[in-house]
Amino acid sequence: MTEPTPSLMDGMTESFAKLYGEPLFQLPNDLYIPPDALEVFLEAFEGPLDLLLYLIRKQNFNVLDIPMAQVTQQYLSYIEQIRHHNLELAAEYLLMAAMLIEIKSRMLLPMKKADSEEEVDDPRAELVRRLLEYEKMKLAAQELDQIPQMGRDFFKAEGFIDRSVVVIPPQVDLIDLQMAWRDLLHRAKLIQHHTITRESLSVRDFMTRILRRLQSQKFVEFNELFEESLQLGQGISVLVVNFIALLELSRESLVEITQAEAYAPIYVRLAYTPQA
């Protein structure tokens, strides 16, 4: 004969849980509960004083007149919940429990009045002092926590600059080169000497001069390549041959004509030759 289920025993036994809508009166034998699932919420408290202050404020007790019997009983019940699961955590609260029991015992004893007319010290005085001081520090910590913190409430703005990017100067426009050449011609006309001579000018010779000049200097301004001819008053013909030599070097990719930005001075340099 099967034993009657607790639900049939005159309703004397109540189920402690429901599984899929059915009452559950006892735990299954093969039920596995992970150890982490039994972590007690006492770990949320920061210490015995924090737990004690929580019990007092939760029930609106007066800190200056703590009902020791009731508070001590509640405090011990909390410790009993964790004593079997986390012995190290419970040990931290046992000292405060002993202190509460001591205060409760002293309050049960009849107080002997001193010979003098001074009032007898309340056994709870030291505990009240510690609780008030702890609560003050806790409120101050909460106010500090409200201050915005970097990394939690805001983040520092940061930017990344790719320094490996090669800055490419703008290409020299043909109009800019024409204007520079026109300026040279105008200056040559102002300082030229009216002499009649016959001279043979070689483009190759001027190309060699320009290359030698650029080997000693990294950058040479466009006007400086013609400055010597202007100072000596060699005339427009020399400037023309010198300019043709420069164009021939640029065509053969031996020199580069660059400009830092629009309307900036024009510079001439040796062409970059990558090494094998």
N, C-alpha and C positions, 0 to 999 in steps of 0.2 A: 504494500500500500504506500502510495506516494505521500510525502509530507505536504501539508497545506502550505501554500505560499503565504508570505507575510500579509499580502493584501486581503487574504481570506480570514485572517485571525482577528476577527472583530474590529478591524481597523485600528488595532493597537500599535502596529509598527508602521512608520512612515518611510517612504523611499527618500534616499538622500540625493538622487539624481534621476534624470530621464535620458534614455538612449533611444533615438529614433521614435520618440513619443511613448515608449514603454518605460514604466517605473523600474529603477535599479535599486535593489535592496542590499546587495553585497558586491564587492569587487571581484571581477573574474580572476581565476588563479593564474592565468597566463598574461595578466596585464603588466606591461612594462612602463615604468615612469622614469624618464631620464633624470639624473641627479640635478641637472640645471633647472628642471621645472619646479623644484621645491625651494628655489632661492627665496628667502624671506625678505619682505620689503624693508626690514630694519636697516639693510645696507644703504638705504636712501638717506638715513640720518647721519649726521657728521660726528656723532658721539653721544655719550650718555646724557649730557646736558641738553643736547638738541632734542632727544627723545622725551626727556622729562618736561621741557618747555612746551613741546607739542601736546602732550597730554593735558597740561594745565590750561593752555590757550584754547584747545579744542573744546573743553567743557566750561570755559569762561570762569575758571577759578581765579580768586584773588591771589596774586603772587605773594602778597604780604600776609596772607592767612591761608596757607595751603592745607587742605584736608588730607593729612598724611596717610590715614588708613586707606582711603579710597585710591589715592594716587599710587601708593606703594603696591596695592593689590593689582592695579592695572599694569604697572611697570613690570612686576614679576610675571604676569601672564604673557607679556610680550617676550620676555627673555625665555620663558618656557617653550615658546613656539620655535625658537631657533636653536635651543640647547642641543637637540639631537642631530641637527643638520649642519651647523657651522659652529663648532666648539670655540674656535679662535675668535669669531665675532662675538659670541656670547660672553667670553671671558672679559672683553673690554667693558661690558656693562655690569658685571658682577660687583665691582667695587662700589659703583653708585647704588646698586641694590642693597649692599651691606650698610651703606650710609643711611639709606631711607629706613631700613629696619631699625637701625640704632636710634634715629630721631623719633621713630614711632614708639619705640620702647621707652625712651626718656620722657615722652609726653604722657605715657600711661602712668608713670610713677608720680606720686604726689610731690609737688614742688615745695622744697624747704625755703622759707624766707630767710634771707641773710639777717645778721644782727643789725645791720644798718637799714635805713629806710629805702635803699636803692632797690629798684625792681630787679627781679631775677631774669637773667638772659633767656630768651626764647631759644629752644634747641634748633629751631628752623632758621635762625638769623643768618648763620653762615651760608646755608643753602640758598636762602633768598638773595643774599648779596651776590653769590656766584651766578645765579640765574639772571638777575637784573643786568649784571655786567656782560654776561654772554649775549643776552638779547640786544643790548646796546651795540655790541660789536657786530652782531648778525645784521641788524638794520643798517649799520654803516656799510657793511660789505654789500648789501643789496643795492644801496644807493650808488656805490662805486661801480657795481655791475651794470647799472643803467647807463653809464657813460659809454658812448660809442667807442668801440675798440677796432683797431685795424686788424683785418683778417677775419673778423666776425660780423661786424656791421658795415664795414666799408673796406675797400681794397685800394692799395696804392697804384696809381696809374703808371704804367710802364709801356715803353715803346721799344721796338727793335729796329736798329739801323744796320742794314747790310753794308758793311764797309768794304766788301769785296767787289762792289760795283765799280766798274771803270768809267770815269767821267769822259765822255767823248765830246771834244770841242765841236762847235758848229762848223760846217763847211764854209770855206771862203766863197762868197758870191762873186760872180764875174763883174758885177757893177762895182763892188768894193775895190776890186783889183784895178779896174779902169780909173776909178777916182784917185786911187793912190798914184797910179802912173801919170795921170793928168797933173797932179800936184808936183810931181818930180819934174815934169816938163816945164811947168810954169816957173819953178825955182831955177831951172837950168837956163832959161831965157834971161832971167834977171841978172845972173852973175857970169854969163858966158863971155869969153874973150873973142873979139873979132879978129881972128888970125886965120890965114889960109895956109893950110898944110895938107900934105898927102900922107896918110898913114893907113896901114893895112891892119884891120881889126879881125881877130880870130875868135869865133864863138867858143871853140874848144878851150882856148886859153882862159877866157872869162869863166867858163864852166869849172876849170881847174881851180881858179882863184876862189870861186864861191865855195867849192868843196873844202879847200884848205881853211877857209874862214870858219866854216861850220864845224870843222873837226875840233877847233879850240874852244868853241862856245856851243852850249846846248841849244839856245834859242838866239836868233838874231832878228832884230826888227827889220822889216822890209826896207825902210828908208835908209838904215845903216849900211846896207849893201851898196848903196849908191852915194853915200856921204863923201867918200874919198874922191870920187870923180867930180862931185859938185865943188868940193873945196879947191881942187886943182884946176877947175874951170876947163875940163876936157871936152866939153861940148855935148850936144844932144846925141851925136853919133855914138859916142862911147856909152851913153846911157841906154841907147837902143840896143847895142850889141850885148851889153850887160843884162838887160831885161830879157832879150831873146835867149841868152845862156841860161837864165833862171827858168824860163818856160821850158827849155829843152831838158833841163835836169828834172823838172816836175813831170814832164811827159815820160821820161825814162824811169820814173819812180825812184830817183836817187835822193830827192828832197821832198819835204812835205810843207805845204803852205797852210798855216792854221790861224785861227782867230778864237780868242777866249769867249767872246760873245758878240752880238750884233753891234756894229759901229765901233768895236774895239780895235786897237792896233793890230796890224797883220804881222805875223812872225813866220820865219823860215827856219827849218831844222832838218837835220839828216833823217832820211827815212829809216824806220825801224826794220831791221832785218832779223827775223827769228833764227836762232841758232839750231842747227840740225841735232 
